[in-house]
Amino acid sequence: MRAGEHLPLHRGLRAAEQARLWVSVALIAVLLLAIEANRSAGRQALSIALVGAAALLLF
């Protein structure tokens, strides 16, 4: 199978599928970081502080 052969031929559907892929990759990365942060209380506190700081900056 060649690279991209599994994607739809229509340009719009192809772009949507690629966007879905990158959203999925980002979500998996965030979840893996959350799991890693929950391994200790210090990491959990740091991750909560970072999320809070990011929320203050973004909203």
Secondary structure, 3 states (H helix, E strand, C coil): CCCCCCCCCCHHHHHHHHHHHHHHHHHHHHHHHHHHHCCCHHHHHHHHHHHHHHHHHHC
